Amino acid sequence: MLFDPVRSLSKVRHEFGEHGGVNMSIETSTTFTVMAAEIMPEIFKGEKNPEQGGCFLYGRHFNPTVYVLGRYLAAIEGTESAYATSSGISAIACSIMQLCSPGDEIVASNAIYGGTFALFKQFFPLKTGIKVRFVDITNLDEVKGAMTENTRAIFTESISNPTMKIADISRLAAVAHQADAKLVVDNTFSPMILSPAQHGADIVIHSMTKFMGGGSDIIAGAVCASKEFIMELMDLHTGAMMLLGPTMDPRVAFDLSLRLPHLGLRMKEHSRRARFFADRLESFGLDVSYPGLKSHPQSTLLESMMNEGFGAGGLFAIDLGTADRAFEFMNDLQQHEGFGMLAVSLGYFDTLMSCSASSTSSELSDDELREAGIAPGLVRVSLGYTGTLEDRWDQFERALKRVKLI
């Protein structure tokens, strides 16, 4: 039976507000009382926690509102547990630092978000002694060849930013597990669409800033994994999440909890519109990359993994050849048509567009950009759902004609 994230989310026990409200209450306390003095030492020893005895200690550890949000996230991803953080990059950093010690290695996709690339390429080796080997994640022989006895994890994005490459999660999981390593998957581009844990991923990361938040108004992250790993992250003595302190504000957790029930509906509409645009662009002979197109080299792989009914995502990339051509086109869309916004990030209800090589992937050198397949004129479009689809396409087509792309 196929995994259904919407159905899984609907089965999570509903938390009522303190006075019977249909929404849970927001617990803003930074510290929590215990009912007897003897309990506090048990909490500090790790013998009691929200999972054991229902005990809370301090806001940097577990918070009841954030804890409930974690249950929702675990349901969506089909993992045993989850917990939210203050940003997506903190979720990645804490997870990797929990898995690795100085001298350990990870194998990572070379086509990933620029901030993650900088974290792996520069920060980790310089500050932690963790080494990173970058590979073409779609080439399993290259992945296997990069593995050593010190490899503790393989890291990939489910759909790569911005090249739209698809990770073969089950095969990558097999490679990782054969080496006694973990597979960590950033699923930011494809919530609801893909459920990496159902295909063998050990840890699933989200930047909830993007599609999960949906409003470009909240910075947040999430780690979805086993209960054991979440408790390791929150260990009072060695837990990366506890000791580095990327704490999510409970007000933010509450706000996000109200957005997850309609995440599936939003993803369907993002996907429907992006597929329409991609089909039209391909019909004009333009160099468009969208995972839902039959021409995409990994469309069959995506179809074999995707959950039913959510489409292939709300992002596509179009290569316009040069940065100047890309800038001209994006300027025309924003300034003349009022179509979308020149801005980084994605998953907003309106369209966001950027030239990746000179923005969100600018942390990569020219050689690294070429190896990752990120061309100078590649425009990443996160298609929104405001306005009618017909009107939005007419705007896009007029801009294409004005800059003589069609």
Phi and psi in degrees as a GROMACS rama.xvg file:
@    title "Ramachandran Plot"
@    xaxis  label "Phi"
@    yaxis  label "Psi"
@TYPE xy
-67.1901  146.445  LEU-2
-73.513  136.249  PHE-3
-121.444  100.966  ASP-4
-64.0163  -31.8754  PRO-5
-67.5144  -45.1949  VAL-6
-64.7152  -40.9218  ARG-7
-61.2759  -42.8069  SER-8
-64.2027  -37.5823  LEU-9
-67.6335  -17.4551  SER-10
-89.5462  -6.78016  LYS-11
-69.0586  135.137  VAL-12
-57.2043  130.085  ARG-13
-77.1485  135.672  HIS-14
-98.9864  117.644  GLU-15
-85.6205  156.769  PHE-16
-66.9643  166.224  GLY-17
-56.0839  -33.4941  GLU-18
-111.164  25.669  HIS-19
90.507  11.4382  GLY-20
-63.3851  151.759  GLY-21
-68.9419  -20.4738  VAL-22
-105.948  151.794  ASN-23
-65.2608  156.578  MET-24
-77.5854  157.168  SER-25
-95.5814  119.551  ILE-26
-95.0392  103.094  GLU-27
-97.0708  1.82805  THR-28
-63.6004  137.777  SER-29
-85.5704  -20.0646  THR-30
-137.832  157.92  THR-31
-130.501  138.968  PHE-32
-78.5997  154.568  THR-33
-113.883  155.425  VAL-34
-82.2845  -14.4807  MET-35
-154.001  144.877  ALA-36
-58.2805  -29.9324  ALA-37
-67.8891  -20.0143  GLU-38
-73.4043  -34.7549  ILE-39
-60.0191  -44.6268  MET-40
-59.8186  -33.9179  PRO-41
-66.0001  -35.933  GLU-42
-65.9603  -45.0457  ILE-43
-67.5997  -24.8136  PHE-44
-83.509  -6.64024  LYS-45
83.4945  11.1475  GLY-46
-82.9727  -22.1387  GLU-47
-131.49  142.268  LYS-48
-164.897  -175.255  ASN-49
-57.5421  -29.7939  PRO-50
-80.2675  -26.9525  GLU-51
-125.422  101.809  GLN-52
91.0737  -4.65862  GLY-53
65.4788  29.2726  GLY-54
-96.9914  135.498  CYS-55
-113.102  152.081  PHE-56
-120.139  -57.9772  LEU-57
-156.358  147.415  TYR-58
-59.451  -27.7234  GLY-59
-75.8062  -16.5703  ARG-60
-89.4653  -101.111  HIS-61
-114.692  143.227  PHE-62
-122.115  137.278  ASN-63
-57.2639  -40.803  PRO-64
-68.9075  -43.7753  THR-65
-67.065  -33.6465  VAL-66
-63.4741  -41.8227  TYR-67
-65.3202  -42.1536  VAL-68
-56.717  -39.703  LEU-69
-59.7973  -37.1891  GLY-70
-63.3956  -39.9322  ARG-71
-64.0915  -42.8111  TYR-72
-64.8778  -40.6026  LEU-73
-62.0945  -38.196  ALA-74
-65.7965  -42.512  ALA-75
-63.1268  -41.0412  ILE-76
-90.766  -9.97825  GLU-77
71.2378  32.6328  GLY-78
-104.63  167.274  THR-79
-70.4896  -32.3561  GLU-80
-153.43  172.303  SER-81
-167.07  157.564  ALA-82
-149.739  149.257  TYR-83
-99.36  152.264  ALA-84
-127.348  178.969  THR-85
-78.6002  -11.5705  SER-86
-164.579  161.625  SER-87
-66.9688  -40.3002  GLY-88
-66.6686  -31.2319  ILE-89
-70.0994  -33.3576  SER-90
-64.2025  -40.9028  ALA-91
-66.5719  -49.7602  ILE-92
-60.334  -46.7003  ALA-93
-63.6351  -40.9308  CYS-94
-63.1479  -46.9741  SER-95
-66.4281  -41.2968  ILE-96
-68.8692  -26.2053  MET-97
-73.4424  -33.1315  GLN-98
-80.2895  -28.0891  LEU-99
-118.332  154.208  CYS-100
-121.089  166.882  SER-101
-52.4539  131.659  PRO-102
95.7981  -17.7483  GLY-103
-74.4976  165.038  ASP-104
-129.701  154.647  GLU-105
-128.48  151.137  ILE-106
-106.044  125.262  VAL-107
-128.641  149.065  ALA-108
-61.5826  142.045  SER-109
-85.989  -4.39245  ASN-110
-114.732  81.1874  ALA-111
-137.05  167.759  ILE-112
-50.3306  138.93  TYR-113
-59.4122  -36.3589  GLY-114
-65.0202  -39.4512  GLY-115
-66.9774  -40.4673  THR-116
-60.3572  -44.4187  PHE-117
-64.3685  -39.6441  ALA-118
-58.0492  -44.9804  LEU-119
-77.4792  -43.7738  PHE-120
-76.0281  -38.0257  LYS-121
-115.132  -51.8422  GLN-122
-67.2337  -52.0546  PHE-123
-58.7431  -52.4081  PHE-124
-61.3718  -38.1  PRO-125
-73.2376  -40.9853  LEU-126
-103.312  -20.3898  LYS-127
-124.836  -15.1642  THR-128
78.7535  8.07828  GLY-129
-83.5501  127.298  ILE-130
-99.1702  147.464  LYS-131
-127.556  131.415  VAL-132
-110.1  122.211  ARG-133
-94.8809  138.325  PHE-134
-140.911  164.583  VAL-135
-76.1399  106.536  ASP-136
-67.0957  -16.2623  ILE-137
-84.0068  -7.84725  THR-138
-103.769  97.0772  ASN-139
-63.8519  -31.8294  LEU-140
-65.202  -38.6046  ASP-141
-67.5949  -38.7051  GLU-142
-62.245  -49.5023  VAL-143
-60.8349  -38.9572  LYS-144
-67.6388  -22.4914  GLY-145
-87.1618  -11.523  ALA-146
-75.3986  139.017  MET-147
-132.402  178.521  THR-148
-66.6121  -14.0769  GLU-149
-96.6218  -0.476711  ASN-150
-73.0418  125.289  THR-151
-108.778  -17.0809  ARG-152
-159.566  150.946  ALA-153
-108.199  131.531  ILE-154
-119.028  133.024  PHE-155
-150.411  162.053  THR-156
-96.0136  142.347  GLU-157
-61.5409  -46.7627  SER-158
-121.971  120.695  ILE-159
-72.8347  146.718  SER-160
-102.379  115.034  ASN-161
-109.983  11.8826  PRO-162
-82.3098  -9.7833  THR-163
65.9238  26.4662  MET-164
-72.8164  147.168  LYS-165
-105.848  128.756  ILE-166
-83.0546  132.925  ALA-167
-82.4256  87.7532  ASP-168
-63.4397  -43.8222  ILE-169
-64.6845  -40.0075  SER-170
-72.3993  -38.0755  ARG-171
-63.8662  -38.4531  LEU-172
-61.9653  -40.7942  ALA-173
-64.1739  -41.4425  ALA-174
-62.682  -45.592  VAL-175
-62.6794  -47.8572  ALA-176
-69.2638  -31.2358  HIS-177
-63.4751  -28.254  GLN-178
-97.9242  12.6984  ALA-179
59.0104  36.647  ASP-180
-115.153  172.122  ALA-181
-107.594  148.439  LYS-182
-100.688  120.161  LEU-183
-110.48  124.656  VAL-184
-122.782  124.372  VAL-185
-86.0875  113.511  ASP-186
-106.082  24.8987  ASN-187
-57.9047  -39.0401  THR-188
-71.7085  -19.2479  PHE-189
-139.334  47.69  SER-190
-62.6437  144.552  PRO-191
73.3269  -38.8909  MET-192
-70.3376  -47.1113  ILE-193
-121.499  145.626  LEU-194
-125.905  83.2739  SER-195
-54.8399  -34.4054  PRO-196
-64.1269  -26.4238  ALA-197
-73.279  -11.9838  GLN-198
-114.465  12.0778  HIS-199
113.313  -6.58431  GLY-200
-64.2322  141.668  ALA-201
-88.3836  -36.5727  ASP-202
-134.704  130.614  ILE-203
-117.275  126.862  VAL-204
-108.146  146.594  ILE-205
-134.915  138.935  HIS-206
-89.0774  102.483  SER-207
-72.6436  -5.60103  MET-208
-58.7389  -27.7871  THR-209
-91.0663  -117.023  LYS-210
-62.5661  -38.0738  PHE-211
-62.7366  -42.8481  MET-212
-73.068  -50.0554  GLY-213
79.5313  -9.7367  GLY-214
-119.075  5.1853  GLY-215
48.9692  40.2539  SER-216
-129.378  -2.45829  ASP-217
-135.473  133.099  ILE-218
-98.7174  125.155  ILE-219
-163.287  156.395  ALA-220
-138.693  174.578  GLY-221
-153.505  145.893  ALA-222
-120.074  121.265  VAL-223
-114.842  123.206  CYS-224
-164.079  -163.775  ALA-225
-72.941  159.732  SER-226
-59.822  -38.4088  LYS-227
-59.5571  -44.8667  GLU-228
-70.1465  -40.1918  PHE-229
-62.4042  -39.9535  ILE-230
-69.0683  -32.4605  MET-231
-62.8615  -43.5541  GLU-232
-61.1038  -29.37  LEU-233
-101.87  10.8036  MET-234
-61.5066  135.149  ASP-235
-68.6655  -17.043  LEU-236
-107.884  -33.0263  HIS-237
-134.224  8.40265  THR-238
-80.3953  122.256  GLY-239
-63.0543  -38.1959  ALA-240
-72.0948  -38.0959  MET-241
-69.6575  -46.4072  MET-242
-85.266  -28.2418  LEU-243
-84.997  -22.9242  LEU-244
74.1067  39.6267  GLY-245
-80.2441  65.085  PRO-246
-74.4603  134.261  THR-247
-87.6627  133.026  MET-248
-67.0486  133.771  ASP-249
-60.5251  -27.4832  PRO-250
-66.3995  -38.7123  ARG-251
-65.9262  -42.4781  VAL-252
-60.4441  -42.2245  ALA-253
-61.7661  -46.489  PHE-254
-59.0346  -45.441  ASP-255
-65.1058  -34.481  LEU-256
-62.7139  -26.0341  SER-257
-81.7734  -13.4161  LEU-258
-95.5671  -22.5665  ARG-259
-67.3347  -34.261  LEU-260
-60.5623  -26.4137  PRO-261
-107.611  14.512  HIS-262
-60.1968  -42.581  LEU-263
-59.9884  -42.0923  GLY-264
-64.1725  -41.0368  LEU-265
-66.4041  -42.4403  ARG-266
-64.0992  -37.3424  MET-267
-60.34  -42.9364  LYS-268
-74.2758  -40.6432  GLU-269
-53.9289  -47.4518  HIS-270
-66.1284  -42.7905  SER-271
-58.9032  -44.6233  ARG-272
-72.7919  -41.9143  ARG-273
-62.3203  -38.8802  ALA-274
-64.0831  -40.5717  ARG-275
-60.8177  -47.8061  PHE-276
-62.6031  -44.7155  PHE-277
-62.082  -41.6478  ALA-278
-60.3428  -45.2509  ASP-279
-65.2416  -44.9112  ARG-280
-62.635  -41.3807  LEU-281
-64.8456  -36.3962  GLU-282
-64.5422  -24.9743  SER-283
-85.9192  -0.344637  PHE-284
80.7028  15.9552  GLY-285
-82.1935  155.778  LEU-286
-84.5217  86.8468  ASP-287
-112.472  139.704  VAL-288
-117.347  116.936  SER-289
-144.324  127.014  TYR-290
-60.1448  -21.9155  PRO-291
-83.6883  -8.81152  GLY-292
-77.1868  140.429  LEU-293
-62.3511  -26.0364  LYS-294
-75.6834  -14.7008  SER-295
-64.2446  130.549  HIS-296
-60.811  -17.9126  PRO-297
-121.688  26.1208  GLN-298
-62.6815  -37.1376  SER-299
-67.3543  -39.3987  THR-300
-61.5291  -45.864  LEU-301
-59.812  -45.3562  LEU-302
-59.1345  -33.2028  GLU-303
-73.5528  -18.1869  SER-304
-108.903  -24.1501  MET-305
-74.2126  147.06  MET-306
-73.7621  148.518  ASN-307
-73.8916  133.599  GLU-308
98.3037  -0.615123  GLY-309
-109.904  0.879048  PHE-310
75.4267  -163.342  GLY-311
-113.053  16.8293  ALA-312
107.466  165.663  GLY-313
-102.087  13.379  GLY-314
-121.605  142.785  LEU-315
-139.621  160.684  PHE-316
-123.958  139.108  ALA-317
-128.441  126.351  ILE-318
-93.3412  113.816  ASP-319
-100.244  10.9638  LEU-320
94.2919  -58.4466  GLY-321
-130.117  158.877  THR-322
-62.3695  -39.3555  ALA-323
-61.4837  -40.8378  ASP-324
-65.9799  -40.6253  ARG-325
-64.0279  -43.8862  ALA-326
-63.455  -42.1918  PHE-327
-60.2034  -44.3399  GLU-328
-66.7983  -46.1889  PHE-329
-65.9212  -38.9717  MET-330
-61.5151  -41.4827  ASN-331
-63.2526  -44.0383  ASP-332
-59.9876  -47.3063  LEU-333
-75.4727  -45.075  GLN-334
-80.6545  -39.423  GLN-335
-94.0287  -37.4451  HIS-336
-100.222  -17.4914  GLU-337
65.5221  28.9693  GLY-338
-97.0492  113.222  PHE-339
65.87  -170.35  GLY-340
-138.94  141.714  MET-341
-78.3732  97.8812  LEU-342
-159.414  150.692  ALA-343
-79.3395  -179.066  VAL-344
79.1623  -178.079  SER-345
-163.269  171.976  LEU-346
81.9691  9.03706  GLY-347
-78.1313  159.921  TYR-348
-73.2469  -17.5467  PHE-349
-107.709  166.874  ASP-350
-76.2288  135.435  THR-351
-120.445  138  LEU-352
-141.226  146.37  MET-353
-156.273  156.906  SER-354
-93.2668  104.613  CYS-355
-60.2788  -42.2823  SER-356
-61.0077  -29.0157  ALA-357
-107.316  14.1019  SER-358
-139.648  -96.3897  SER-359
-72.5346  -8.49873  THR-360
-118.326  15.3638  SER-361
-70.4134  -11.0488  SER-362
-68.9832  -16.9587  GLU-363
-86.5141  143.376  LEU-364
-71.6367  171.001  SER-365
-59.3737  -41.9084  ASP-366
-65.3341  -41.1451  ASP-367
-67.3604  -35.1865  GLU-368
-63.4539  -43.2533  LEU-369
-63.2329  -43.7989  ARG-370
-63.0395  -34.1749  GLU-371
-81.4096  -11.2555  ALA-372
81.4734  24.5668  GLY-373
-100.178  101.075  ILE-374
-76.7312  154.619  ALA-375
-58.6915  -31.9703  PRO-376
-100.388  16.8873  GLY-377
-75.5571  120.183  LEU-378
-104.446  121.431  VAL-379
-93.7509  127.436  ARG-380
-118.048  119.457  VAL-381
-99.9398  101.074  SER-382
-79.4947  126.838  LEU-383
-85.7479  -173.595  GLY-384
-127.988  22.3672  TYR-385
-81.1167  154.382  THR-386
69.1712  175.516  GLY-387
-83.0081  151.854  THR-388
-60.6354  -40.4898  LEU-389
-63.796  -45.0507  GLU-390
-64.2113  -41.9813  ASP-391
-64.5052  -41.8315  ARG-392
-65.0218  -39.9703  TRP-393
-58.3021  -40.4346  ASP-394
-61.7148  -45.6151  GLN-395
-63.5005  -43.413  PHE-396
-66.8404  -40.1832  GLU-397
-60.7977  -41.1423  ARG-398
-65.2004  -40.7154  ALA-399
-58.4367  -40.1639  LEU-400
-71.8449  -40.414  LYS-401
-64.1744  -35.917  ARG-402
-94.6413  12.2279  VAL-403
61.2521  40.9413  LYS-404
-89.9984  -21.2219  LEU-405
